[in-house]
């Protein structure tokens, strides 16, 4: 994956340094560099997605913090400044990272690698869900955010037309995500999860009580349909004493 980058900085030396860093980093491509936020507002390419915006904070007319609020929410912002007191402010506007000038290439690489990791997870989640088997978790898109959920905390998944509700242990509210049940089922490890109904997938290890053909989770009763009953019975018979 190649990430498109733009740089906004009123200091020519800082602008040139970041340009050189971008151009020698194989997975980055420079699509624009601007000496002011006002210039960037009108000239940042509309035909190309900007993945990373390197943005100076202290600039005349329109500073970086103000400009960041006008940037597309899909763009990851990395602030650059010579003033350490702006670090906290940068995170208040949901910046990906903060680089203190003069920026070293090592610090630059750490920041852009963080951006690459974010976009790789986003790419996985574009179909609604991404899995990370090494961490035993899933990443789901919910309310324009990527949310990490540990697999072993999932009780069950409930299908609602084009959405699913992921019910998680010790969480008062389910996580709502735009994805079909079929796509969700394909992404979850079959060794841990089982479909018991057109509208329900449950985690096998969380099945504690079955009452008259329904799986009980606290006050909730999950129906088991005839078409999925045999698979559940096969699993239960192999784990009965």
N, C-alpha and C positions, 0 to 999 in steps of 0.2 A: 504494500500500500504506500502510495506517495502522498504526503501531506502538503497542501498549498499554504504558503506563508506570506504574510504581509508585515511590514515594519513601519511603525510611526514613531519618529523621534526628531526633535528639532536640533539635535547636536550632530553635525556632519560626521565626526569621528565615530560616534556611537552607531550611527546609521550604517557606516561603512563596515565597522567591525561585525555587526550582526549579519550584514549581507554576506561577508566572507564566511561566517560560520554556517549559514544556511547553504551556501553553494558547495561547501566541502562535506556536507552531510548527505549521504546517498538517498535517504528516504524523504528529503525535503525539497520543495521547489518554490522559488521566489516568484510571486506573481505581482508584487508591487512594493514600493518603498516611498515614504512620504515624510516631508519635513514638518508637517503640522497636522493636527486632528481635523482642522477645517478642510485642508486639501484631501485628506483621506476620505472624508464624508462624501465628496463628489467624485473621487477617482478610483476608489477600491473597485476592482472589476466586478460588474454585476453578473457577467456570464460565467464566472467561475466561483466555485465554493472556496471560501477562505477557511482553512481548518485551524490555523494558528495565527494569532495576531500578537506580535511583539509590540507592546505599547508603553511608551514613556509616560510618566505621570506628570512631571512638572513641565508644562508647555504653556505658552501664551495663548490668549483668546479662548481656547477650549482645552482644559487639561484632560489627562488620560482617564481619570476616574469619571469625569462627566461624559466623555466620549464612549466609555465602555458600556454605559447604560443604553446607548443607541445601537450597539453592535448586535448582529443576529445571535440569538441564543444558541445556535448550532456551532458558533465559533469559540474555540478555547483561547482565552486571553492569558498571556504571560506578561506581567508588568515588568518594566525595567526602570530603575531610578537610582540616583546617587544618594537618596535620602531614606535612611532606614525607618524613620518614623511613619512612613506610608505603608509599611508591611501589613498592619492590621486593617487599614482601610481597603487594601487590595482584596482581602479575603471577604470583606463585607459585600463586595460586588461580584462574588462568586468567581474570582480568578482561579485559573488552574495552578498558577505558580507565580513567584515573585523573585526577580533577579536583581541583585545589588551591583551597581556599576563600580569599577569596571568589570564587565562580565567575562569570566574565564570560559574557555571552551568546555571544560569539565562540567561546570555548573549548567552551561547551555545544554549540553548533551543530556544531563539528568532531567532537565525540564522537558525537552522535546521527546525523550523516551517516555515520560509520564503521559504526554499528549498522545503518543502512539498507542500506549496501552489503553487509554480511554477510548480512542477511535476503534481499536480492535474489538473491545467489548461492545461498543455501540453497533459495530458491523454484525457481530454475533446476535445482538438483540434486535436487529432490524426486522427479523421474522417473529419478534415477540419475546424471544428467550435465548440466552446463551448459557452454556454449561462450562464449568471448570472442574474437571474430574480430579485434578491434583489437589484442589481445595475442597472437594465435596460440596460444591455450592452451585447455585444458578444465579444468573443476572437477568432480571426482568425489567421491561419498560413499564413505568407506572407514573402518570401525571408528569410526563416529560422528563422523568428522571430514571437513571439506572439504579435498581435496588438489588443488593446482594442478599440472597437468602440461603442459609445453610440447609442442605438437603435433609439432614437428620432432624430438623425442626418442623418440617412440613407434616401436617396431619393429613389433609386431603385437599384436592382441587375440585372446585365446583364450576361446571360450564354454564355460561349464560349467553347464548347465541354466539356472537363473535368475541366475547370476553370470557375470561376465567377469573375466579376468585380463589386466591391461594390462602388457605387457612393455616396459620402458623402457631405453634405452641407458645403459650404465654403472651400472645399478642391479642389485644381486644378487638382489633379491626383486621379484616382480611385484606390482602394486597390485590388490587384490581389491575388486570393487564389485558391489553388488546391482542389476543391470540386465540386460535381455535383449539378445541380440546384435542383434535387429531394431532396438530403440530406440537402441542404440549406433551402428549403421550409419547411421541417420537423422540423428544429431547430428553425425557426422564429415563433413568436406568431401569430396565424391566426387572432387574434383580431386586429392586427395592420398592417399586410401585406397581399397582395392579388396577386395571379398569374394572369397576364393578357395576357400572351403569352408564348409559349414554351420557349422563351429566356429572359423573363422579369418578375420580381416580383417587385411590387411597394409598398411603404408605403401609406396606405389609407389617412392618415392625410396630406400628402404632395401633394395630387391631387388637384391642383388649377384650371387648365384649360384643357378642352378636346376639341380638334379641329378636326372635321371630323373623329371621331373615333380614334383619337390618343391623348395620354396623353402628355402634354407639360411640359418639365422641361427646362426653359431657351431656348436655341437654339436646344435642343434635343427633338425629337418626338418619343414616345414609342408606337408601334403598339398594338392594342387590337385584338386578333384573335377571330374568330367565336366561337371556343370551350370554351373560357373564358368570352365571352361578357355578357352572362346572369348573371353570378355571380357578375360582376362589376355593371351591371345595377341594380341588387337587392340592392347592397350596396348603390349606388347613390340615388336610389329612397327613401331609408330610411333616407337619410340625405339631402333631397331637401326641399325647402320651396315654 
